[in-house]
Amino acid sequence: MGTRLLLLEDDPDLGRTVAQALEEHGFQVVWATSQEEAWEALWDLPFQALVLDVRLPEGEEAGFHLAHTLREAGFTQPILFLTAKDALDDRLHGLELGEDYLTKPFALSELVARIRALLRRGEVRPRRVEVGEVVLEVEARRVLKAGLPVGLTAKEYQVLELLVLNRGRVFSKEEILERIWGPGYEGESNLVEVYVKNLRKKLGEEVIETIRGLGYRVPG
């Protein structure tokens, strides 16, 4: 049996397209078109992750409200929000209530990659991750290259760990700033570029890939 996902999306065309795409990638999808349908499904079946539209017939932030209710009820599955809201406050709200968000319109391939990253994040954190010659020893917070230790600052390690543990997923500069330096960071605008440049110098140019116009990723 494939990984079961709950998809809450009231737009019939988008919901059908997303559900079909996820099923083609091996997921078992239960598609709900309202809060009530989603709530009933969640009590009837076990789900490994939830994909919730924010704007629903029940309200502009109905998806956020449902997530809050679910957390209070004890549901712990990772939540990814689909939203047309891309203001900083909306993104931060999504990260407070869930684990990730994706703004519309979006590429189906990115949605699949983000869901897989969420599911990996929900598993036991790996003790050791290899990316070519680079090894990340997660528990020890240590990095090796060709078997030799590499000295990283705390922030360099955090940026690297974020990208490595979510291999294949593209993170924008803004997302990296929010997750590593905290919401509302207003320091140097080129900070992420500087840290990525430093990591490449220490670990090799191929470790972190630039996706033009989108951000950075560690190739999956």
N, C-alpha and C positions, 0 to 999 in steps of 0.2 A: 504494500500500500504506500502511495506517495505521501509526501509531507502535505498535511491538510492546512489550507489557508482560508481565512474568512475575508472576503472582499465586500466592502460596503460602498456601493457606487450607485447613485440614483439615475445617472444618465444611461439610457438603454444601449446606445451605440458604443459609448466608451466602456461600459461595464461588460458588454459582450466581447468586445475586442480584447480587453485586459484579461478576462477570464480564459478566453481561448488561448491567448499567448502564454499564460502561466501554465495551463494544462499541457501545452505543447512542450514545455520545459520540465515536465514530470511532476508538477504540483497537482494536488487534488483540491479543487476550488469550490467553495460554497459561496454563491453570489447572493447578497442581500441588497435590496433597494431601499430599505428604510431602517431606522433605528430599531423599530419593533421586531422586524425580521431578523436583524443581526443579534439582538438580545436573546431571542428564542433559540437561534442556532447555537449561540455560545453556551447555553445551558444544556443543549441536547447532545452536542458533539465536542470532542477534544480538538483543539486547534494548536498548531505550533507557532503561528504568527498571524497578525491581523493587519489588513490594509484598509484604512478608513478614509473615505472622502470627508473633507471638513465641512463644506457647504452642502446641506441637505434640505429637503422640503421642510424639515422641522426647525431649521434656523441656519443663519450664516455661519455659526460655529458649532453646529450640532455634533460634528465628529469629535471635536475637542470635549464637549460635554459628555458624550458617551464614553470616551476614554477615561475621563475623570471618574465617572460612575463605576466603570469596570475596575479601576485600580482600588477604589474604596470597597468594592465587593470581593477583592482578593484575586482578581485575574492578573497574572504576571507575564503573559505572553508578550513578546516584543511587538510594538505597534509602529507601523509606517503610515504617515499621513499623506494623502494626495490633496493638494490645495492650489488654488489660483492665487492665494495670498502669499506675496513674497517680501512683505515688509519685515524689518528686523524683529519687531515685537511679535509678529505672527510666527516667525521661524523659532524664536526662543520659546514661545508658548508651546509649540509642537515638541521641542526637545525636552521641555519640562514634563509633559504628559506622556510622551512616547519616546522611541529610540531614534527615529529618523523621519524625514519629510522629503517630499518630491514635489516641485512646483509644476503646474500644468502650463503649456503642453510638455510632455516628456517622451523620451524614447523608451520603447518597451524593453529594449535590451538593458537599459540602465535600471529600470524597475526590477527586472529579474536579478541583476547583479546586486542591487541593494538588499533585496529580500534574502538572497543567499548569504550576504555579509551579516545580516541580522541573525540569521539562524546559526551561523558559525559563532557569532558573539555570544549567543545564548548557551552554547556548549561550554564544557570545561575549557578554560584558557589553555592553549598548548604551552608546554614547557620550553619548546625549542621550535623555531621556524627558520627554514633555510630559503634564501633567495640567492641563487647562484653561489658565489663564494662567501656571501654574507650570512652569518648565523645570528639570530636574535634569541638569547636565553631570557625568556620572559620573567621567570620568577626571580632570577638574579639581577635583572635589568642590565644585562651585559651584552655587548655586541662584539662579534669576532669577524675578521676577514682573513680568509685563507688560514684559519686556525689561530690567528694572532689577535689579541684584544685591541679594540679601537676605543680611544677615549672620546666620549661624547658628553656634552653638557646635558643637564637635566631636560631642558626644552628640546634639544636636538633628539634626545632619546624619545621623548613623548611624541614628537612629530613622526619619527620613524616608526614607532610602535603603532600609531594610529593608521598609517598607510599599510604597514605590513600585515596587521591583523585583519585588514579589510581589503586584501589583495584583489585587484581588478576593479575596485570602485574608485571613481574619480571624485576627489574632494576639491572644492573651490577654495581660493585663498580665504574667503570670508568664513567658510565652514571650519577651516583649520584654525583661524584666529579665535573663533567662538569656542571651540572645543579645548584648545590648548591654553590660550591666554584669557579666556573667560568672556562672557557676554558684554557687549558694549565697549570692547577694547578700542581705544582711540589713539594708539601710539603710531609708530612709523608705518607708512602705507606699504613699504616694500619689505616688511619684516619676514613674511613667509618666503619670499624669494631668497633672502639672505640665508635663512636656515636651510632651505633646499640646496642652495649652492654649497654651503659648508658640508652638508651630508654627502653630496656628490664628490667633493674633494676627498673626503675621508673614506668613502665606500665604493666610489666608481660612478661614472656618469649613467650607467645602465640601470642602476638600482631604482631610481625614481624617474618616471616618465612624465614629460609635459604633454598635456592634451590641449592643444592651442584653443584659447578662448573659453576653456572649461576649468582647468586646474591641473592637479597632479595625481598620479597613482603609482603604485608598485604593480608592475605587470603580473597578472594572474596566470 
